[in-house]
C-alpha cells in the first residue's frame, strides 16, 4: 500500500509527483522509460513552465537553442528561436529530479489497473501487485480511454530519424499540400523529419513501403532538401504515432485524476505540447490535496479540474484552428479543410467589454486547496479571474460601476496599482 501512485513519468506525471511531495504526500511513480531517441522543439515559455514545476535537473543539459525557419502559406522567415529538447537526456534528468524529491520510482510495464471506491490494485510486469487509495493517470495517449470524448480530425505523425553528418543545430517547419512537416538537425548529426497528415485522406501505403514513401515526400520538399543538404542517411528509422486532438469525457473522480495527454491531447502544431500537458498537471496537486484532506469539497475540486481541462483544450484547439486557417493555398484539400473549421467558430480571443463582465462564485485555488470565491468572468477567461497581483478583482469591478476609479484603487501599492490598472484597461475599462 502506498499513499498516491502516479502512472507515467513524462513532464505531467513528474510535475504532479513533485507538487504532491512539496505538500508532504508519499508518492510512488511507475513508468516504462522511453525506448527510442526523440527530439522535441519547445519555446522559452515551455522552459519557464518546466522550471516552475521544479524540473531543474531535466533541463540542465537537455535544451539546445536553435534558429527556426518557418515556411507557411508561401511566406518564409527565420525570426524565431526554439529549443530542441533531447528527450532521453531530459528523461534521465526527470528521474533525478524525482529521486531528489523523495519520489519512489518503479520502472516497469503496468499490466492492469482494477479500480473501486476503496482504491486501486495495480499489476506490474515482473512484480507483485501494488495497492493505492489514490491514482494519478499520466500515461499520455497510452492511457486507457474512458468513454467517448471530444475528438478532432484523425491525424497521424510519421517521425523519420537518421544519422547524418555533424553540423549546426537547426530546425524548421513547413506547410505542405496534404499536411505539414517539422524538421530538426542536432550538432552531432542526428536528423529528424516529422510529417503530420490526415489519416482518412492521406492514402498512405502499407507499413513495409512507408519508409520509402516518406523519403520520396521529403526529397520532394525544396526546404527539406536544402535543410538536410542531401546528406547520406544512415540507420534510418520510422515511428508512427497518433496526434489526433482528444479530450477525455471525465478527468477526475473522488480517488483518481487524469493529467497531461491522458486528460487532453492536443494538436502538436504549436510546438507547445509539453506546455499544454503541464497546464493541466500544475493544478492537479491542489485538486488531489482537496480530495484527500477536504472530502466535503470533493464535488468542487472535481468541477474545478474538469472545467479547466475542458477550457484549456478548447483554447489550444482554437489557436491551432486559426493557425491552420492562415494557410490559404489549399483550402479545398481535405487536411486543411477539416482543420480550419474545428472545433467551432468561436473566436480564440474575444473583444474586451467592461460592461459585459460578470461576477460569479466559482472554484479557485487557495493555500494548496480548492476553495470557492467570487471571480470576474471575462471574454477570454470564461472560468473567471480571482485576483491580480494579490488583489481580489470582483469587489473592485463591483465598486467601479458606481465609484470613481481613483477612490476604488486608492489603497493599492504602487505595483498593485500598476498591474490592476493594466488588467482593467485590457478588459475595456475606460477611466
C-alpha positions in Angstrom: 0.0 0.0 0.0 1.3 3.4 -0.9 -0.2 6.9 -0.4 -0.5 8.1 -4.1 0.6 6.3 -7.3 1.4 8.2 -10.4 1.4 6.2 -13.7 3.7 7.8 -16.2 6.9 9.8 -15.9 6.5 12.4 -18.6 6.5 16.1 -17.7 2.9 16.0 -16.5 3.3 13.0 -14.2 6.6 14.3 -12.9 5.2 17.7 -12.2 2.3 16.2 -10.2 4.6 13.9 -8.2 6.9 16.8 -7.3 3.9 19.0 -6.4 2.5 16.3 -4.1 5.8 15.8 -2.4 6.0 19.5 -1.6 2.6 19.1 0.1 4.0 16.2 2.2 2.3 13.3 0.4 4.1 10.0 -0.2 4.3 9.3 -3.9 5.3 6.3 -5.9 5.7 6.7 -9.7 5.5 3.8 -12.1 6.7 4.1 -15.7 8.3 2.5 -18.7 11.1 4.7 -19.9 11.3 5.9 -23.4 12.9 3.3 -25.6 13.8 5.4 -28.7 15.6 8.7 -29.2 13.4 11.6 -29.7 13.8 15.4 -30.2 11.1 17.9 -29.4 11.0 21.6 -30.3 9.9 23.9 -27.4 9.6 27.6 -26.7 11.1 29.7 -23.9 7.6 29.6 -22.3 7.8 25.8 -22.1 11.2 26.0 -20.4 9.9 28.5 -17.9 6.9 26.3 -17.1 9.2 23.3 -16.6 11.4 25.2 -14.2 8.3 26.4 -12.3 7.3 22.8 -11.9 10.6 22.0 -10.3 12.2 20.1 -13.2 15.6 21.7 -12.9 17.8 18.6 -13.4 15.8 17.7 -16.5 16.7 21.0 -18.1 20.3 21.1 -17.2 21.7 19.5 -20.4 18.6 18.8 -22.4 17.7 22.1 -24.1 19.7 23.2 -27.2 18.9 26.7 -28.7 18.1 26.6 -32.4 17.3 29.1 -35.1 14.0 28.0 -36.6 12.9 28.6 -40.2 9.2 28.8 -40.9 7.6 28.3 -44.4 3.8 28.8 -44.2 1.3 30.0 -46.7 4.1 30.7 -49.1 5.8 33.1 -46.6 9.3 32.4 -45.4 11.0 33.8 -42.3 13.6 32.7 -39.7 12.9 35.0 -36.8 12.1 32.5 -34.0 14.4 30.7 -31.6 13.2 27.3 -30.4 14.9 24.9 -28.0 15.5 21.3 -29.1 14.7 19.1 -26.1 16.7 15.8 -26.2 14.1 13.5 -24.7 16.4 10.7 -23.5 18.6 13.2 -21.7 15.6 15.1 -20.4 14.0 11.8 -19.1 17.2 11.0 -17.2 17.0 14.4 -15.6 13.4 13.8 -14.7 14.3 10.7 -12.9 17.0 12.6 -10.9 14.5 15.4 -10.0 12.1 12.8 -8.8 14.7 10.9 -6.8 15.9 14.1 -5.1 12.4 15.0 -4.1 11.9 11.6 -2.4 9.5 10.1 -5.0 9.8 6.3 -5.2 10.4 5.2 -8.8 9.4 1.8 -10.2 10.4 1.0 -13.7 8.0 -1.5 -15.2 5.1 -2.0 -17.5 1.6 -1.7 -16.0 -0.4 -4.7 -17.0 -3.8 -3.9 -15.4 -5.4 -1.4 -13.1 -8.5 -2.5 -11.1 -10.3 0.4 -9.5 -13.1 0.7 -6.9 -14.3 3.2 -4.4 -11.9 1.6 -1.9 -8.8 2.1 -4.0 -6.8 0.7 -6.9 -4.9 -2.6 -7.5 -2.1 -2.2 -10.0 -0.5 -5.2 -11.7 3.1 -4.6 -12.8 5.1 -6.9 -15.1 7.6 -8.9 -13.1 6.5 -7.6 -9.7 3.8 -8.2 -7.1 0.6 -6.1 -7.1 0.6 -2.6 -5.7 -2.4 -1.0 -3.9 -3.1 2.7 -3.5 -6.1 4.7 -2.3 -5.4 7.4 -4.9 -4.3 7.1 -8.6 -2.9 9.7 -11.0 -3.2 8.6 -14.6 -0.4 10.4 -16.6 0.5 7.8 -19.3 -0.4 10.2 -22.1 -2.1 8.9 -25.2 -1.3 5.4 -24.0 -3.7 5.7 -21.1 -6.8 3.6 -21.5 -9.8 5.6 -22.8 -12.8 6.0 -20.6 -15.8 6.6 -22.8 -16.1 8.6 -26.0 -14.6 12.1 -25.6 -14.3 15.0 -28.0 -12.0 14.2 -30.9 -10.5 16.4 -33.6 -9.8 15.3 -37.2 -7.9 11.9 -37.1 -4.2 12.7 -37.5 -1.0 10.7 -37.6 2.6 11.9 -37.3 5.3 10.0 -39.1 8.7 10.6 -37.5 11.8 9.7 -39.5 15.1 9.7 -37.7 18.6 9.0 -39.1 22.3 9.7 -38.6 23.8 12.4 -40.8 27.0 14.4 -40.8 27.7 16.7 -37.9 26.8 20.4 -38.3 24.9 23.3 -36.8 21.8 22.8 -34.7 18.7 24.0 -36.6 15.0 23.4 -37.0 12.3 24.3 -39.5 8.6 23.9 -40.1 6.7 24.0 -43.4 3.2 23.6 -44.7 2.6 21.1 -47.5 -0.4 20.4 -49.7 -1.6 17.5 -47.6 -0.2 18.3 -44.1 2.9 19.9 -42.5 6.4 18.9 -41.6 8.8 19.7 -38.8 12.5 19.0 -39.2 15.5 19.3 -36.9 19.2 18.6 -37.0 21.5 18.3 -34.0 25.2 19.2 -33.9 26.1 15.5 -33.7 24.3 14.8 -37.0 21.1 13.3 -35.6 18.4 14.3 -38.1 14.6 14.3 -37.6 11.8 14.9 -40.0 8.2 14.5 -38.8 5.3 14.6 -41.3 1.8 15.1 -39.9 -1.1 14.1 -42.2 -4.8 13.3 -42.2 -5.5 9.6 -41.5 -8.5 9.3 -43.8 -7.3 11.2 -46.9 -3.5 10.7 -46.9 -3.6 7.4 -48.8 -0.6 6.1 -47.0 0.9 2.8 -48.3 1.4 -0.3 -46.1 4.0 -0.4 -43.3 6.6 -2.1 -45.5 6.5 0.8 -48.0 6.1 3.6 -45.6 9.7 4.5 -45.0 10.4 4.8 -48.8 7.2 6.8 -49.2 8.3 9.3 -46.5 11.8 9.5 -48.2 10.1 10.4 -51.5 8.0 13.1 -49.9 11.0 14.5 -48.1 13.0 14.7 -51.3 10.1 16.5 -53.0 10.4 19.4 -50.5 12.7 22.2 -51.5 13.1 23.3 -47.9 13.8 19.8 -46.6 16.4 19.2 -49.4 18.2 22.4 -48.5 17.9 21.8 -44.8 19.4 18.4 -44.9 21.8 19.3 -47.8 21.5 15.9 -49.5 23.3 14.1 -46.6 23.6 10.3 -46.6 21.0 8.8 -44.3 22.4 6.1 -42.1 20.3 3.9 -39.7 17.0 5.4 -41.0 14.1 4.7 -38.6 10.4 5.3 -38.6 8.0 5.9 -35.7 4.3 6.4 -36.4 2.1 7.9 -33.6 -1.4 9.4 -33.4 -1.5 13.2 -33.0 -5.3 13.5 -33.0 -6.6 16.1 -30.5 -8.6 14.2 -27.8 -10.5 15.5 -24.7 -11.3 12.8 -22.2 -15.0 12.9 -21.2 -14.1 12.6 -17.5 -10.8 13.6 -15.9 -11.4 13.4 -12.2 -13.2 11.2 -9.6 -13.1 11.0 -5.8 -10.0 8.8 -5.8 -8.4 9.4 -9.2 -7.4 12.1 -11.6 -6.1 12.3 -15.2 -3.5 14.8 -16.2 -1.4 15.8 -19.3 -2.2 14.0 -22.5 -4.2 11.4 -20.6 -6.7 14.2 -19.9 -6.4 16.2 -23.1 -4.1 15.6 -26.0 -3.8 18.5 -28.4 -2.5 19.0 -31.9 1.3 19.3 -32.0 1.3 22.2 -34.4 2.1 24.9 -32.0 5.2 23.1 -30.7 4.0 23.6 -27.2 2.8 20.1 -26.5 4.7 19.9 -23.2 3.3 23.3 -22.1 -0.2 22.1 -22.8 0.4 18.9 -20.9 1.8 20.9 -17.9 -1.2 23.3 -18.0 -3.5 20.6 -16.6 -0.8 19.0 -14.4 0.2 22.0 -12.4 -3.3 22.4 -10.8 -3.6 18.7 -10.0 -1.7 18.6 -6.6 -4.2 21.1 -5.1 -7.1 19.2 -6.5 -5.7 15.9 -5.1 -4.9 17.6 -1.8 -8.5 18.7 -1.5 -9.9 15.3 -2.4 -7.8 13.7 0.3 -7.9 16.3 3.1 -11.2 18.1 2.5 -13.6 15.4 1.2 -16.5 17.7 1.8 -15.2 19.8 -1.1 -14.9 16.8 -3.5 -17.5 18.0 -5.9 -16.0 21.5 -6.0 -12.5 20.0 -6.7 -13.7 17.7 -9.4 -15.6 20.6 -11.0 -12.5 22.8 -10.9 -10.3 20.2 -12.7 -12.9 19.2 -15.2 -13.8 22.7 -16.3 -10.2 23.9 -16.5 -9.1 20.9 -18.6 -12.0 21.4 -21.0 -11.4 25.1 -21.3 -7.7 24.6 -21.9 -8.4 22.1 -24.6 -10.8 24.4 -26.4 -8.4 27.3 -26.1 -5.5 25.4 -27.6 -7.7 23.9 -30.3 -8.9 27.3 -31.4 -5.4 28.7 -31.5 -4.4 25.7 -33.8 -7.5 26.2 -35.9 -6.6 29.8 -36.6 -3.0 28.9 -37.5 -4.3 26.3 -40.0 -6.6 28.9 -41.4 -3.6 31.1 -42.1 -2.5 28.6 -44.8 -4.8 29.6 -47.7 -3.1 27.9 -50.7 -5.0 24.7 -50.5 -8.4 25.5 -48.8 -10.2 22.6 -50.6 -7.6 19.9 -49.6 -9.1 17.5 -47.0 -6.3 18.1 -44.5 -6.7 21.9 -44.4 -10.5 21.9 -44.9 -11.1 19.7 -41.8 -8.8 21.7 -39.5 -9.6 25.2 -40.4 -13.2 24.8 -39.1 -12.5 22.7 -36.0 -13.5 22.7 -33.1 -16.0 25.5 -33.6 -16.4 29.0 -34.9 -15.8 30.8 -31.5 -13.1 33.4 -31.7 -9.9 32.5 -29.8 -9.6 36.0 -28.3 -12.9 37.9 -27.9 -13.1 41.7 -27.9 -13.0 43.1 -24.3 -16.1 44.8 -23.0 -16.0 46.1 -19.4 -19.8 46.4 -19.2 -20.1 42.7 -20.1 -18.0 41.5 -17.1 -19.9 39.2 -14.7 -19.3 38.3 -11.1 -19.9 34.8 -10.0 -18.9 32.3 -7.3 -16.5 29.7 -8.7 -13.8 27.2 -7.6 -10.4 28.7 -7.1 -7.0 27.6 -5.6 -6.3 28.9 -2.1 -3.5 27.8 0.1 -2.9 24.5 -1.7 -6.6 23.6 -1.8 -9.6 24.1 -4.0 -12.0 26.7 -2.4 -14.8 28.9 -3.6 -14.7 32.7 -4.2 -16.2 35.5 -6.2 -14.5 35.8 -9.6 -14.8 38.0 -12.6 -16.0 36.3 -15.8 -14.3 37.8 -18.9 -14.5 37.2 -22.6 -11.0 35.5 -22.6 -11.4 33.9 -19.1 -14.8 32.2 -19.0 -13.9 30.4 -15.8 -13.1 33.7 -14.1 -10.3 35.8 -12.7 -10.0 35.8 -8.9 -7.1 38.2 -8.2 -4.4 40.3 -9.9 -1.2 40.9 -8.0 -2.9 39.6 -4.8 -5.9 41.9 -5.2 -9.3 40.3 -5.5 -10.9 41.9 -8.5 -14.6 41.1 -8.1 -15.0 43.7 -5.3 -13.1 46.3 -7.4 -15.2 45.7 -10.5 -18.4 45.9 -8.5 -17.3 49.3 -7.0 -16.1 50.7 -10.3 -19.6 50.6 -11.6 -20.6 53.3 -9.2 -17.5 54.9 -7.8 -14.6 56.9 -9.3 -11.5 54.8 -10.2 -9.2 56.9 -8.0 -11.3 56.2 -5.0 -11.6 52.5 -5.6 -7.8 52.0 -6.3 -6.6 54.4 -3.6 -5.4 51.7 -1.1 -3.3 49.7 -3.5 0.5 49.6 -3.5 2.4 51.1 -6.5 3.0 47.7 -8.1 -0.6 46.5 -7.3 -2.0 49.7 -8.8 0.1 49.3 -12.0 -0.9 45.7 -12.5 -4.6 46.2 -11.7 -4.9 49.3 -13.9 -3.3 47.3 -16.8 -5.7 44.5 -16.3 -8.7 46.8 -16.2 -7.7 48.6 -19.4 -7.3 45.1 -21.1 -10.9 44.4 -20.0 -12.1 47.5 -21.9 -12.4 49.8 -18.8 -12.5 53.5 -19.8 -11.4 55.7 -16.9 
